[in-house]
Amino acid sequence: MNSILSAKGLEIWFVTGSQNLYGEETLKKVAQHSVTIAKSFNTAAQIPVKCIFKPVLKSTEEIFSLCQEVNNNADCIGIIAWMHTFSPAKMWINGLKILQKPLLHLHTQFNSDLPWKDIDMDFMNLNQSAHGDREFGFIMTRMKLNRKVVVGHWQDKKVLLQIGVWARAVMGWNDWQGAKFVRFGDNMRYVAVTDGDKVEAEIKFGFSVNTCGIGDLAAVIDDVKETAVTKLCDEYAASYKLATSLKKGEAQHQSLRDAAKIEIGLRKFLVQGNYKGFTDTFEDLHGILQLPGIAVQRLMADGYGFAGEGDWKTAALIRAMKVMSIGLQGGNSFMEDYTYHFENGNEMVLGAHMLEICESIADGKPSCEIHPLGIGGKADPVRLVFNVSPGAALNASMIDMGNRFRLLVNEVTAVKPKQALPNLPVARVLWKPLPDMQTGCAAWILAGGAHHTCYSQNLTTAHLIDFAGMAGIELTLINKNTTIHQMQNELRWNDMYYQHNNK
């Protein structure tokens, strides 16, 4: 595989606020403490990017200059701010007004316990974050700034975990800034929920979405060398359980070569255009022999965002979630609620798609097979077939509500199929929506959730809450505590809030 995902070089800057009131000796101790904390964060397993200490900020000018530097530094993706002493918040206004990257407000102090016998006013003057951070918090609330607040001692594993979750959300948000997604063909005809306002998305999220004619892609595919096709077919044979009919010398081996040619050409097109994700549609395949199946599955596994039928919002979300989960066990995939199992007391959703489920979520070695598609009018496509491992997971959907974007999340529990599925020629997963099938599905429908989602094994709701906060969008959650009455009220309140905010 050829992963395009990397957190290498990304930095979070550790910023400490104080003021000149306390004198040189106190400020030296403030800096020493801050260096120690930043170094600790830099080696913490929970935090996936480097943490860089920045000199203590003591004036309006220093704060403004630092925020300018943050905005202009490509490696810095966000800042952690801590008020070790009391840092008058008016000094922060101009800097915070121009800050364009996410901020985590860490409410901590250097010592974990009070030095009961030794505590004096020198200690009190040095360790003032208990009220210094409240001053800092007030100005951000007054300015209506989105930020993450984490409370606790900086060595506490719970604190490190929260910082790590936020840092992963920052990675996804940073990856969206200036990202390019390409659609091969338009949205599936007459479909509503997968469409949306691409201009507003670029304003809100920072990524662009544009369409290329399928003929442009077909020309690149046609130019692929046969030697490259042979090499990739050998890789297929080594990586997957290859169906007999697809092996060299067998009746359908040419179909495998056609699929490999599509993957090579598609990958080349994405690399040349610097795209981070793409969509296609079975309604527009002119010049391509089969709907891309294994090509899409492998490109997603490498880190590209994808969704079918022109669904650019889901493709972008999948890319962001793959970036957020760099280095974590498990995977993220394009998904669709396909059909139901309504056995009383054991209700489940069978999630799948026509072809394109990412092999990163496979339970075991996938099988490489070829089967008719039934729609699209093209040759039988090659695809990877597998089950998905059981365990906690979530489905996330980005939807355009007209006056805002809504990120809808349903926590689910994936289960192992009790019976074989010998005639189902696609990758698939069975899950139980929380809190139960009836409530979960009804809440999803009431919230306007799409049938396309990103299915994640390794991210939690906490990651997406932080991500939605950075984007300044609504997040609606369906979990074990959801009731229909509560959901209906939440949706009404959210409508009122966004109508008021959009005036």
Secondary structure as GFF3:
##gff-version 3
##sequence-region A 1 503
A	DSSP	beta_strand	11	17	.	.	.	ID=ss1
A	DSSP	three_ten_helix	20	22	.	.	.	ID=ss2
A	DSSP	alpha_helix	24	43	.	.	.	ID=ss3
A	DSSP	beta_strand	50	53	.	.	.	ID=ss4
A	DSSP	alpha_helix	60	72	.	.	.	ID=ss5
A	DSSP	beta_strand	76	83	.	.	.	ID=ss6
A	DSSP	three_ten_helix	89	92	.	.	.	ID=ss7
A	DSSP	alpha_helix	93	98	.	.	.	ID=ss8
A	DSSP	beta_strand	103	107	.	.	.	ID=ss9
A	DSSP	alpha_helix	121	126	.	.	.	ID=ss10
A	DSSP	alpha_helix	129	142	.	.	.	ID=ss11
A	DSSP	beta_strand	148	151	.	.	.	ID=ss12
A	DSSP	alpha_helix	157	176	.	.	.	ID=ss13
A	DSSP	beta_strand	180	184	.	.	.	ID=ss14
A	DSSP	alpha_helix	198	205	.	.	.	ID=ss15
A	DSSP	beta_strand	208	212	.	.	.	ID=ss16
A	DSSP	alpha_helix	214	222	.	.	.	ID=ss17
A	DSSP	alpha_helix	226	239	.	.	.	ID=ss18
A	DSSP	beta_strand	241	242	.	.	.	ID=ss19
A	DSSP	three_ten_helix	244	246	.	.	.	ID=ss20
A	DSSP	alpha_helix	253	273	.	.	.	ID=ss21
A	DSSP	beta_strand	277	280	.	.	.	ID=ss22
A	DSSP	alpha_helix	294	302	.	.	.	ID=ss23
A	DSSP	beta_strand	305	308	.	.	.	ID=ss24
A	DSSP	alpha_helix	312	324	.	.	.	ID=ss25
A	DSSP	beta_strand	332	341	.	.	.	ID=ss26
A	DSSP	beta_strand	348	351	.	.	.	ID=ss27
A	DSSP	three_ten_helix	359	361	.	.	.	ID=ss28
A	DSSP	beta_strand	367	370	.	.	.	ID=ss29
A	DSSP	beta_strand	382	385	.	.	.	ID=ss30
A	DSSP	beta_strand	391	400	.	.	.	ID=ss31
A	DSSP	beta_strand	405	415	.	.	.	ID=ss32
A	DSSP	beta_strand	429	433	.	.	.	ID=ss33
A	DSSP	alpha_helix	437	446	.	.	.	ID=ss34
A	DSSP	beta_strand	452	456	.	.	.	ID=ss35
A	DSSP	alpha_helix	461	471	.	.	.	ID=ss36
A	DSSP	beta_strand	474	478	.	.	.	ID=ss37
A	DSSP	alpha_helix	484	501	.	.	.	ID=ss38
###
